[in-house]
Amino acid sequence: MASVLKVKGMSCQHCVMAVTKALNQLDGVKNVQVDLAKGEVRFDNTKEVASNRVAKAIEDAGYEVIQS
Ligand SMILES: [Cu+2]
């Protein structure tokens, strides 16, 4: 399932790499794409990874998920 999250605190390519790496470590999360300008992270959730696990990975990397 294609998923989009709003993430606060990403400001440069380093942030893009950090968030991408954090999400790629979750089994079932694929094709992570970060849109820095929009503050959005898109990915395919191929194994119904729980959204709180995805959010925790982003938060552990130092960024904040904006709950919609
Ligand atoms: Cu940065």
N, CA, C, O and the ligand as a Tripos MOL2 file, in Angstrom:
@<TRIPOS>MOLECULE
protein
  273   271    69     0     0
PROTEIN
NO_CHARGES

@<TRIPOS>ATOM
      1 N           0.8490   -1.1910    0.0000 N.3       1 MET1
      2 CA          0.0000    0.0000    0.0000 C.3       1 MET1
      3 C           0.8850    1.2420    0.0000 C.2       1 MET1
      4 O           1.8100    1.3450    0.8060 O.2       1 MET1
      5 N           0.6080    2.1800   -0.8970 N.am      2 ALA2
      6 CA          1.3710    3.4350   -0.9360 C.3       2 ALA2
      7 C           0.9790    4.2900    0.2590 C.2       2 ALA2
      8 O          -0.2040    4.4650    0.5510 O.2       2 ALA2
      9 N           1.9740    4.8160    0.9380 N.am      3 SER3
     10 CA          1.7160    5.6060    2.1380 C.3       3 SER3
     11 C           2.4620    6.9270    2.0570 C.2       3 SER3
     12 O           3.5200    7.0190    1.4350 O.2       3 SER3
     13 N           1.9040    7.9410    2.6880 N.am      4 VAL4
     14 CA          2.5420    9.2580    2.7440 C.3       4 VAL4
     15 C           2.4840    9.7480    4.1820 C.2       4 VAL4
     16 O           1.4410    9.6790    4.8320 O.2       4 VAL4
     17 N           3.6040   10.2380    4.6660 N.am      5 LEU5
     18 CA          3.6350   10.8380    6.0040 C.3       5 LEU5
     19 C           4.1950   12.2460    5.9050 C.2       5 LEU5
     20 O           5.0850   12.5240    5.1030 O.2       5 LEU5
     21 N           3.6580   13.1230    6.7330 N.am      6 LYS6
     22 CA          4.2460   14.4580    6.8880 C.3       6 LYS6
     23 C           5.2760   14.3640    8.0020 C.2       6 LYS6
     24 O           4.9820   13.8860    9.0980 O.2       6 LYS6
     25 N           6.4810   14.8220    7.7110 N.am      7 VAL7
     26 CA          7.5550   14.7500    8.6950 C.3       7 VAL7
     27 C           8.1450   16.1430    8.8910 C.2       7 VAL7
     28 O           8.4910   16.8400    7.9370 O.2       7 VAL7
     29 N           8.2470   16.5200   10.1630 N.am      8 LYS8
     30 CA          8.7600   17.8320   10.5180 C.3       8 LYS8
     31 C          10.2360   17.7320   10.8780 C.2       8 LYS8
     32 O          10.6670   16.7650   11.5060 O.2       8 LYS8
     33 N          10.9970   18.7240   10.4840 N.am      9 GLY9
     34 CA         12.3820   18.8140   10.9190 C.3       9 GLY9
     35 C          13.4130   18.4350    9.8710 C.2       9 GLY9
     36 O          14.6150   18.5230   10.1190 O.2       9 GLY9
     37 N          12.9430   18.0090    8.6870 N.am     10 MET10
     38 CA         13.8990   17.6640    7.6250 C.3      10 MET10
     39 C          14.2900   18.9450    6.8840 C.2      10 MET10
     40 O          13.4310   19.6780    6.3950 O.2      10 MET10
     41 N          15.5890   19.2000    6.8080 N.am     11 SER11
     42 CA         16.0090   20.4720    6.2190 C.3      11 SER11
     43 C          17.0810   20.3480    5.1450 C.2      11 SER11
     44 O          17.3570   21.3250    4.4490 O.2      11 SER11
     45 N          17.6870   19.1880    4.9910 N.am     12 CYS12
     46 CA         18.7570   19.0830    4.0050 C.3      12 CYS12
     47 C          18.9080   17.6300    3.5570 C.2      12 CYS12
     48 O          18.1790   16.7490    4.0120 O.2      12 CYS12
     49 N          19.8540   17.3980    2.6690 N.am     13 GLN13
     50 CA         20.0380   16.0430    2.1350 C.3      13 GLN13
     51 C          20.4500   15.0560    3.2170 C.2      13 GLN13
     52 O          20.1540   13.8640    3.1280 O.2      13 GLN13
     53 N          21.1240   15.5500    4.2250 N.am     14 HIS14
     54 CA         21.4720   14.6630    5.3310 C.3      14 HIS14
     55 C          20.2040   14.1080    5.9890 C.2      14 HIS14
     56 O          20.1190   12.9210    6.3040 O.2      14 HIS14
     57 N          19.2390   14.9780    6.1840 N.am     15 CYS15
     58 CA         17.9660   14.5510    6.7750 C.3      15 CYS15
     59 C          17.2730   13.5360    5.8740 C.2      15 CYS15
     60 O          16.7240   12.5410    6.3490 O.2      15 CYS15
     61 N          17.3050   13.7970    4.5810 N.am     16 VAL16
     62 CA         16.6940   12.8780    3.6100 C.3      16 VAL16
     63 C          17.3300   11.4960    3.7500 C.2      16 VAL16
     64 O          16.6350   10.4810    3.7880 O.2      16 VAL16
     65 N          18.6450   11.4740    3.8240 N.am     17 MET17
     66 CA         19.3540   10.2000    3.9510 C.3      17 MET17
     67 C          19.0250    9.5070    5.2740 C.2      17 MET17
     68 O          18.8340    8.2920    5.3180 O.2      17 MET17
     69 N          18.9640   10.2860    6.3370 N.am     18 ALA18
     70 CA         18.7210    9.7050    7.6620 C.3      18 ALA18
     71 C          17.3320    9.0720    7.7250 C.2      18 ALA18
     72 O          17.1730    7.9640    8.2370 O.2      18 ALA18
     73 N          16.3320    9.7770    7.2030 N.am     19 VAL19
     74 CA         14.9650    9.2510    7.2270 C.3      19 VAL19
     75 C          14.8400    8.0490    6.2960 C.2      19 VAL19
     76 O          14.2080    7.0490    6.6380 O.2      19 VAL19
     77 N          15.4450    8.1570    5.1260 N.am     20 THR20
     78 CA         15.3880    7.0540    4.1630 C.3      20 THR20
     79 C          16.0180    5.7990    4.7570 C.2      20 THR20
     80 O          15.4700    4.7020    4.6510 O.2      20 THR20
     81 N          17.1720    5.9800    5.3790 N.am     21 LYS21
     82 CA         17.8800    4.8410    5.9730 C.3      21 LYS21
     83 C          17.0570    4.2190    7.0990 C.2      21 LYS21
     84 O          16.9620    2.9970    7.2070 O.2      21 LYS21
     85 N          16.4660    5.0670    7.9310 N.am     22 ALA22
     86 CA         15.6710    4.5670    9.0590 C.3      22 ALA22
     87 C          14.5000    3.7250    8.5560 C.2      22 ALA22
     88 O          14.1970    2.6710    9.1150 O.2      22 ALA22
     89 N          13.8480    4.1980    7.5000 N.am     23 LEU23
     90 CA         12.6810    3.4590    7.0040 C.3      23 LEU23
     91 C          13.0850    2.2020    6.2500 C.2      23 LEU23
     92 O          12.3850    1.1910    6.3050 O.2      23 LEU23
     93 N          14.2100    2.2610    5.5460 N.am     24 ASN24
     94 CA         14.6580    1.0790    4.8130 C.3      24 ASN24
     95 C          15.0230   -0.0700    5.7470 C.2      24 ASN24
     96 O          15.0950   -1.2230    5.3210 O.2      24 ASN24
     97 N          15.2530    0.2440    7.0150 N.am     25 GLN25
     98 CA         15.5810   -0.8150    7.9710 C.3      25 GLN25
     99 C          14.3460   -1.5790    8.4320 C.2      25 GLN25
    100 O          14.4640   -2.6230    9.0740 O.2      25 GLN25
    101 N          13.1560   -1.0610    8.1070 N.am     26 LEU26
    102 CA         11.9350   -1.7670    8.4840 C.3      26 LEU26
    103 C          11.5890   -2.7830    7.3980 C.2      26 LEU26
    104 O          11.4510   -2.4360    6.2250 O.2      26 LEU26
    105 N          11.4540   -4.0300    7.8060 N.am     27 ASP27
    106 CA         11.0920   -5.0750    6.8560 C.3      27 ASP27
    107 C           9.6720   -4.8140    6.3550 C.2      27 ASP27
    108 O           8.7330   -4.7380    7.1470 O.2      27 ASP27
    109 N           9.5230   -4.6760    5.0410 N.am     28 GLY28
    110 CA          8.1980   -4.4340    4.4790 C.3      28 GLY28
    111 C           8.0080   -3.0290    3.9600 C.2      28 GLY28
    112 O           7.0380   -2.7470    3.2570 O.2      28 GLY28
    113 N           8.9450   -2.1290    4.3070 N.am     29 VAL29
    114 CA          8.8840   -0.7620    3.7790 C.3      29 VAL29
    115 C           9.8350   -0.6750    2.5890 C.2      29 VAL29
    116 O          11.0280   -0.9530    2.7100 O.2      29 VAL29
    117 N           9.2880   -0.2830    1.4340 N.am     30 LYS30
    118 CA         10.0700   -0.2500    0.1880 C.3      30 LYS30
    119 C           9.9010    1.1000   -0.4940 C.2      30 LYS30
    120 O           8.9720    1.8560   -0.2100 O.2      30 LYS30
    121 N          10.8310    1.3770   -1.4040 N.am     31 ASN31
    122 CA         10.7120    2.5510   -2.2950 C.3      31 ASN31
    123 C          10.4790    3.8470   -1.5280 C.2      31 ASN31
    124 O           9.5580    4.6060   -1.8290 O.2      31 ASN31
    125 N          11.3200    4.0840   -0.5450 N.am     32 VAL32
    126 CA         11.1850    5.3090    0.2500 C.3      32 VAL32
    127 C          11.6150    6.5140   -0.5970 C.2      32 VAL32
    128 O          12.6950    6.5290   -1.1860 O.2      32 VAL32
    129 N          10.7410    7.5150   -0.6380 N.am     33 GLN33
    130 CA         11.0310    8.7540   -1.3720 C.3      33 GLN33
    131 C          10.7290    9.9200   -0.4540 C.2      33 GLN33
    132 O           9.6330   10.0130    0.0990 O.2      33 GLN33
    133 N          11.6860   10.8010   -0.2900 N.am     34 VAL34
    134 CA         11.4680   11.9760    0.5540 C.3      34 VAL34
    135 C          11.3280   13.2050   -0.3290 C.2      34 VAL34
    136 O          12.1690   13.4660   -1.1890 O.2      34 VAL34
    137 N          10.2560   13.9580   -0.1050 N.am     35 ASP35
    138 CA         10.0840   15.2560   -0.7590 C.3      35 ASP35
    139 C          10.4200   16.3220    0.2780 C.2      35 ASP35
    140 O           9.6130   16.6640    1.1430 O.2      35 ASP35
    141 N          11.6340   16.8280    0.1580 N.am     36 LEU36
    142 CA         12.1340   17.7630    1.1670 C.3      36 LEU36
    143 C          11.3130   19.0550    1.1680 C.2      36 LEU36
    144 O          11.0040   19.5880    2.2340 O.2      36 LEU36
    145 N          10.9640   19.5550    0.0010 N.am     37 ALA37
    146 CA         10.2320   20.8220   -0.0960 C.3      37 ALA37
    147 C           8.8710   20.7310    0.5960 C.2      37 ALA37
    148 O           8.4430   21.6650    1.2740 O.2      37 ALA37
    149 N           8.2070   19.6040    0.4150 N.am     38 LYS38
    150 CA          6.8750   19.4360    1.0100 C.3      38 LYS38
    151 C           6.9320   18.8530    2.4190 C.2      38 LYS38
    152 O           5.9270   18.8580    3.1300 O.2      38 LYS38
    153 N           8.0810   18.3570    2.8240 N.am     39 GLY39
    154 CA          8.1720   17.6990    4.1170 C.3      39 GLY39
    155 C           7.3950   16.3990    4.1410 C.2      39 GLY39
    156 O           6.7960   16.0380    5.1540 O.2      39 GLY39
    157 N           7.4080   15.6960    3.0170 N.am     40 GLU40
    158 CA          6.6440   14.4580    2.9190 C.3      40 GLU40
    159 C           7.5540   13.2640    2.6630 C.2      40 GLU40
    160 O           8.5700   13.3640    1.9760 O.2      40 GLU40
    161 N           7.1640   12.1480    3.2290 N.am     41 VAL41
    162 CA          7.8620   10.8940    2.9980 C.3      41 VAL41
    163 C           6.8610    9.9090    2.4080 C.2      41 VAL41
    164 O           5.8010    9.6640    2.9840 O.2      41 VAL41
    165 N           7.2070    9.3470    1.2540 N.am     42 ARG42
    166 CA          6.3450    8.3680    0.5900 C.3      42 ARG42
    167 C           7.0410    7.0150    0.5780 C.2      42 ARG42
    168 O           8.2590    6.9300    0.4220 O.2      42 ARG42
    169 N           6.2700    5.9830    0.7420 N.am     43 PHE43
    170 CA          6.8530    4.6430    0.6870 C.3      43 PHE43
    171 C           5.7540    3.6270    0.3950 C.2      43 PHE43
    172 O           4.5640    3.8990    0.5520 O.2      43 PHE43
    173 N           6.1960    2.4570   -0.0320 N.am     44 ASP44
    174 CA          5.2700    1.3420   -0.2030 C.3      44 ASP44
    175 C           5.3490    0.4730    1.0350 C.2      44 ASP44
    176 O           6.4210    0.0050    1.4200 O.2      44 ASP44
    177 N           4.2050    0.2670    1.6450 N.am     45 ASN45
    178 CA          4.1280   -0.5850    2.8230 C.3      45 ASN45
    179 C           3.6640   -1.9580    2.3410 C.2      45 ASN45
    180 O           2.4680   -2.1990    2.1760 O.2      45 ASN45
    181 N           4.6290   -2.8550    2.1190 N.am     46 THR46
    182 CA          4.3080   -4.1220    1.4660 C.3      46 THR46
    183 C           3.8870   -5.2130    2.4430 C.2      46 THR46
    184 O           3.3910   -6.2640    2.0360 O.2      46 THR46
    185 N           4.0870   -4.9600    3.7310 N.am     47 LYS47
    186 CA          3.7470   -6.0070    4.7120 C.3      47 LYS47
    187 C           2.8680   -5.4850    5.8340 C.2      47 LYS47
    188 O           2.8770   -6.0190    6.9420 O.2      47 LYS47
    189 N           2.1050   -4.4330    5.5390 N.am     48 GLU48
    190 CA          1.2260   -3.8480    6.5540 C.3      48 GLU48
    191 C           1.9770   -3.5510    7.8480 C.2      48 GLU48
    192 O           1.5160   -3.8700    8.9440 O.2      48 GLU48
    193 N           3.1290   -2.9420    7.6940 N.am     49 VAL49
    194 CA          3.8910   -2.5160    8.8670 C.3      49 VAL49
    195 C           3.0510   -1.4920    9.6220 C.2      49 VAL49
    196 O           2.5000   -0.5690    9.0230 O.2      49 VAL49
    197 N           2.9570   -1.6570   10.9360 N.am     50 ALA50
    198 CA          2.1150   -0.7680   11.7420 C.3      50 ALA50
    199 C           2.6270    0.6680   11.6650 C.2      50 ALA50
    200 O           3.8330    0.9170   11.6950 O.2      50 ALA50
    201 N           1.6910    1.6020   11.5650 N.am     51 SER51
    202 CA          2.0870    3.0040   11.3990 C.3      51 SER51
    203 C           2.8790    3.5240   12.5890 C.2      51 SER51
    204 O           3.7180    4.4120   12.4400 O.2      51 SER51
    205 N           2.6140    2.9700   13.7730 N.am     52 ASN52
    206 CA          3.3900    3.4560   14.9250 C.3      52 ASN52
    207 C           4.8400    2.9690   14.8740 C.2      52 ASN52
    208 O           5.7290    3.6120   15.4330 O.2      52 ASN52
    209 N           5.0790    1.8420   14.2090 N.am     53 ARG53
    210 CA          6.4740    1.3940   14.0270 C.3      53 ARG53
    211 C           7.1960    2.2960   13.0450 C.2      53 ARG53
    212 O           8.3660    2.6280   13.2300 O.2      53 ARG53
    213 N           6.4830    2.6890   11.9950 N.am     54 VAL54
    214 CA          7.0820    3.5970   11.0120 C.3      54 VAL54
    215 C           7.3930    4.9410   11.6840 C.2      54 VAL54
    216 O           8.4770    5.4990   11.5170 O.2      54 VAL54
    217 N           6.4150    5.4440   12.4480 N.am     55 ALA55
    218 CA          6.6120    6.7290   13.1250 C.3      55 ALA55
    219 C           7.7720    6.6520   14.1090 C.2      55 ALA55
    220 O           8.5620    7.5900   14.2220 O.2      55 ALA55
    221 N           7.8720    5.5290   14.8210 N.am     56 LYS56
    222 CA          8.9510    5.4010   15.8050 C.3      56 LYS56
    223 C          10.3200    5.4130   15.1210 C.2      56 LYS56
    224 O          11.2660    6.0100   15.6350 O.2      56 LYS56
    225 N          10.4230    4.7630   13.9800 N.am     57 ALA57
    226 CA         11.7020    4.7510   13.2600 C.3      57 ALA57
    227 C          12.1070    6.1680   12.8620 C.2      57 ALA57
    228 O          13.2760    6.5410   12.9510 O.2      57 ALA57
    229 N          11.1240    6.9470   12.4210 N.am     58 ILE58
    230 CA         11.4060    8.3340   12.0250 C.3      58 ILE58
    231 C          11.7880    9.1530   13.2510 C.2      58 ILE58
    232 O          12.7180    9.9580   13.2050 O.2      58 ILE58
    233 N          11.0690    8.9430   14.3390 N.am     59 GLU59
    234 CA         11.3520    9.7130   15.5500 C.3      59 GLU59
    235 C          12.6950    9.3180   16.1630 C.2      59 GLU59
    236 O          13.4130   10.1640   16.6970 O.2      59 GLU59
    237 N          13.0280    8.0350   16.0840 N.am     60 ASP60
    238 CA         14.3380    7.6010   16.5960 C.3      60 ASP60
    239 C          15.4790    8.2180   15.7860 C.2      60 ASP60
    240 O          16.5850    8.3980   16.2950 O.2      60 ASP60
    241 N          15.2000    8.5410   14.5200 N.am     61 ALA61
    242 CA         16.2140    9.1830   13.6850 C.3      61 ALA61
    243 C          16.3120   10.6780   13.9800 C.2      61 ALA61
    244 O          17.2300   11.3490   13.5080 O.2      61 ALA61
    245 N          15.3670   11.1970   14.7570 N.am     62 GLY62
    246 CA         15.4650   12.5910   15.1930 C.3      62 GLY62
    247 C          14.4600   13.5370   14.5610 C.2      62 GLY62
    248 O          14.6290   14.7550   14.6230 O.2      62 GLY62
    249 N          13.4140   12.9860   13.9530 N.am     63 TYR63
    250 CA         12.4310   13.8230   13.2690 C.3      63 TYR63
    251 C          11.0470   13.5530   13.8490 C.2      63 TYR63
    252 O          10.8370   12.5940   14.5910 O.2      63 TYR63
    253 N          10.1270   14.4140   13.4930 N.am     64 GLU64
    254 CA          8.7990   14.3410   14.0980 C.3      64 GLU64
    255 C           7.7580   14.0480   13.0290 C.2      64 GLU64
    256 O           7.7030   14.7250   12.0020 O.2      64 GLU64
    257 N           6.9380   13.0430   13.2730 N.am     65 VAL65
    258 CA          5.8440   12.7500   12.3550 C.3      65 VAL65
    259 C           4.6430   13.6070   12.7490 C.2      65 VAL65
    260 O           4.2340   13.6270   13.9100 O.2      65 VAL65
    261 N           4.0940   14.3030   11.7770 N.am     66 ILE66
    262 CA          2.9160   15.1350   12.0250 C.3      66 ILE66
    263 C           1.6860   14.2710   11.7900 C.2      66 ILE66
    264 O           1.4270   13.8300   10.6700 O.2      66 ILE66
    265 N           0.9390   14.0370   12.8500 N.am     67 GLN67
    266 CA         -0.2610   13.1920   12.7460 C.3      67 GLN67
    267 C          -1.3460   13.9780   12.0370 C.2      67 GLN67
    268 O          -1.5900   15.1410   12.3570 O.2      67 GLN67
    269 N          -1.9860   13.3520   11.0880 N.am     68 SER68
    270 CA         -3.0340   14.0730   10.3540 C.3      68 SER68
    271 C          -4.4090   13.6200   10.8250 C.2      68 SER68
    272 O          -5.4240   14.1090   10.3280 O.2      68 SER68
    273 CU         19.5210   17.8740    7.4070 Cu       69 CU69
@<TRIPOS>BOND
     1     1     2 1
     2     2     3 1
     3     3     4 2
     4     3     5 am
     5     5     6 1
     6     6     7 1
     7     7     8 2
     8     7     9 am
     9     9    10 1
    10    10    11 1
    11    11    12 2
    12    11    13 am
    13    13    14 1
    14    14    15 1
    15    15    16 2
    16    15    17 am
    17    17    18 1
    18    18    19 1
    19    19    20 2
    20    19    21 am
    21    21    22 1
    22    22    23 1
    23    23    24 2
    24    23    25 am
    25    25    26 1
    26    26    27 1
    27    27    28 2
    28    27    29 am
    29    29    30 1
    30    30    31 1
    31    31    32 2
    32    31    33 am
    33    33    34 1
    34    34    35 1
    35    35    36 2
    36    35    37 am
    37    37    38 1
    38    38    39 1
    39    39    40 2
    40    39    41 am
    41    41    42 1
    42    42    43 1
    43    43    44 2
    44    43    45 am
    45    45    46 1
    46    46    47 1
    47    47    48 2
    48    47    49 am
    49    49    50 1
    50    50    51 1
    51    51    52 2
    52    51    53 am
    53    53    54 1
    54    54    55 1
    55    55    56 2
    56    55    57 am
    57    57    58 1
    58    58    59 1
    59    59    60 2
    60    59    61 am
    61    61    62 1
    62    62    63 1
    63    63    64 2
    64    63    65 am
    65    65    66 1
    66    66    67 1
    67    67    68 2
    68    67    69 am
    69    69    70 1
    70    70    71 1
    71    71    72 2
    72    71    73 am
    73    73    74 1
    74    74    75 1
    75    75    76 2
    76    75    77 am
    77    77    78 1
    78    78    79 1
    79    79    80 2
    80    79    81 am
    81    81    82 1
    82    82    83 1
    83    83    84 2
    84    83    85 am
    85    85    86 1
    86    86    87 1
    87    87    88 2
    88    87    89 am
    89    89    90 1
    90    90    91 1
    91    91    92 2
    92    91    93 am
    93    93    94 1
    94    94    95 1
    95    95    96 2
    96    95    97 am
    97    97    98 1
    98    98    99 1
    99    99   100 2
   100    99   101 am
   101   101   102 1
   102   102   103 1
   103   103   104 2
   104   103   105 am
   105   105   106 1
   106   106   107 1
   107   107   108 2
   108   107   109 am
   109   109   110 1
   110   110   111 1
   111   111   112 2
   112   111   113 am
   113   113   114 1
   114   114   115 1
   115   115   116 2
   116   115   117 am
   117   117   118 1
   118   118   119 1
   119   119   120 2
   120   119   121 am
   121   121   122 1
   122   122   123 1
   123   123   124 2
   124   123   125 am
   125   125   126 1
   126   126   127 1
   127   127   128 2
   128   127   129 am
   129   129   130 1
   130   130   131 1
   131   131   132 2
   132   131   133 am
   133   133   134 1
   134   134   135 1
   135   135   136 2
   136   135   137 am
   137   137   138 1
   138   138   139 1
   139   139   140 2
   140   139   141 am
   141   141   142 1
   142   142   143 1
   143   143   144 2
   144   143   145 am
   145   145   146 1
   146   146   147 1
   147   147   148 2
   148   147   149 am
   149   149   150 1
   150   150   151 1
   151   151   152 2
   152   151   153 am
   153   153   154 1
   154   154   155 1
   155   155   156 2
   156   155   157 am
   157   157   158 1
   158   158   159 1
   159   159   160 2
   160   159   161 am
   161   161   162 1
   162   162   163 1
   163   163   164 2
   164   163   165 am
   165   165   166 1
   166   166   167 1
   167   167   168 2
   168   167   169 am
   169   169   170 1
   170   170   171 1
   171   171   172 2
   172   171   173 am
   173   173   174 1
   174   174   175 1
   175   175   176 2
   176   175   177 am
   177   177   178 1
   178   178   179 1
   179   179   180 2
   180   179   181 am
   181   181   182 1
   182   182   183 1
   183   183   184 2
   184   183   185 am
   185   185   186 1
   186   186   187 1
   187   187   188 2
   188   187   189 am
   189   189   190 1
   190   190   191 1
   191   191   192 2
   192   191   193 am
   193   193   194 1
   194   194   195 1
   195   195   196 2
   196   195   197 am
   197   197   198 1
   198   198   199 1
   199   199   200 2
   200   199   201 am
   201   201   202 1
   202   202   203 1
   203   203   204 2
   204   203   205 am
   205   205   206 1
   206   206   207 1
   207   207   208 2
   208   207   209 am
   209   209   210 1
   210   210   211 1
   211   211   212 2
   212   211   213 am
   213   213   214 1
   214   214   215 1
   215   215   216 2
   216   215   217 am
   217   217   218 1
   218   218   219 1
   219   219   220 2
   220   219   221 am
   221   221   222 1
   222   222   223 1
   223   223   224 2
   224   223   225 am
   225   225   226 1
   226   226   227 1
   227   227   228 2
   228   227   229 am
   229   229   230 1
   230   230   231 1
   231   231   232 2
   232   231   233 am
   233   233   234 1
   234   234   235 1
   235   235   236 2
   236   235   237 am
   237   237   238 1
   238   238   239 1
   239   239   240 2
   240   239   241 am
   241   241   242 1
   242   242   243 1
   243   243   244 2
   244   243   245 am
   245   245   246 1
   246   246   247 1
   247   247   248 2
   248   247   249 am
   249   249   250 1
   250   250   251 1
   251   251   252 2
   252   251   253 am
   253   253   254 1
   254   254   255 1
   255   255   256 2
   256   255   257 am
   257   257   258 1
   258   258   259 1
   259   259   260 2
   260   259   261 am
   261   261   262 1
   262   262   263 1
   263   263   264 2
   264   263   265 am
   265   265   266 1
   266   266   267 1
   267   267   268 2
   268   267   269 am
   269   269   270 1
   270   270   271 1
   271   271   272 2
@<TRIPOS>SUBSTRUCTURE
     1 MET1         2 RESIDUE 1 A MET
     2 ALA2         6 RESIDUE 1 A ALA
     3 SER3        10 RESIDUE 1 A SER
     4 VAL4        14 RESIDUE 1 A VAL
     5 LEU5        18 RESIDUE 1 A LEU
     6 LYS6        22 RESIDUE 1 A LYS
     7 VAL7        26 RESIDUE 1 A VAL
     8 LYS8        30 RESIDUE 1 A LYS
     9 GLY9        34 RESIDUE 1 A GLY
    10 MET10       38 RESIDUE 1 A MET
    11 SER11       42 RESIDUE 1 A SER
    12 CYS12       46 RESIDUE 1 A CYS
    13 GLN13       50 RESIDUE 1 A GLN
    14 HIS14       54 RESIDUE 1 A HIS
    15 CYS15       58 RESIDUE 1 A CYS
    16 VAL16       62 RESIDUE 1 A VAL
    17 MET17       66 RESIDUE 1 A MET
    18 ALA18       70 RESIDUE 1 A ALA
    19 VAL19       74 RESIDUE 1 A VAL
    20 THR20       78 RESIDUE 1 A THR
    21 LYS21       82 RESIDUE 1 A LYS
    22 ALA22       86 RESIDUE 1 A ALA
    23 LEU23       90 RESIDUE 1 A LEU
    24 ASN24       94 RESIDUE 1 A ASN
    25 GLN25       98 RESIDUE 1 A GLN
    26 LEU26      102 RESIDUE 1 A LEU
    27 ASP27      106 RESIDUE 1 A ASP
    28 GLY28      110 RESIDUE 1 A GLY
    29 VAL29      114 RESIDUE 1 A VAL
    30 LYS30      118 RESIDUE 1 A LYS
    31 ASN31      122 RESIDUE 1 A ASN
    32 VAL32      126 RESIDUE 1 A VAL
    33 GLN33      130 RESIDUE 1 A GLN
    34 VAL34      134 RESIDUE 1 A VAL
    35 ASP35      138 RESIDUE 1 A ASP
    36 LEU36      142 RESIDUE 1 A LEU
    37 ALA37      146 RESIDUE 1 A ALA
    38 LYS38      150 RESIDUE 1 A LYS
    39 GLY39      154 RESIDUE 1 A GLY
    40 GLU40      158 RESIDUE 1 A GLU
    41 VAL41      162 RESIDUE 1 A VAL
    42 ARG42      166 RESIDUE 1 A ARG
    43 PHE43      170 RESIDUE 1 A PHE
    44 ASP44      174 RESIDUE 1 A ASP
    45 ASN45      178 RESIDUE 1 A ASN
    46 THR46      182 RESIDUE 1 A THR
    47 LYS47      186 RESIDUE 1 A LYS
    48 GLU48      190 RESIDUE 1 A GLU
    49 VAL49      194 RESIDUE 1 A VAL
    50 ALA50      198 RESIDUE 1 A ALA
    51 SER51      202 RESIDUE 1 A SER
    52 ASN52      206 RESIDUE 1 A ASN
    53 ARG53      210 RESIDUE 1 A ARG
    54 VAL54      214 RESIDUE 1 A VAL
    55 ALA55      218 RESIDUE 1 A ALA
    56 LYS56      222 RESIDUE 1 A LYS
    57 ALA57      226 RESIDUE 1 A ALA
    58 ILE58      230 RESIDUE 1 A ILE
    59 GLU59      234 RESIDUE 1 A GLU
    60 ASP60      238 RESIDUE 1 A ASP
    61 ALA61      242 RESIDUE 1 A ALA
    62 GLY62      246 RESIDUE 1 A GLY
    63 TYR63      250 RESIDUE 1 A TYR
    64 GLU64      254 RESIDUE 1 A GLU
    65 VAL65      258 RESIDUE 1 A VAL
    66 ILE66      262 RESIDUE 1 A ILE
    67 GLN67      266 RESIDUE 1 A GLN
    68 SER68      270 RESIDUE 1 A SER
    69 CU69       273 GROUP 0 **** ****
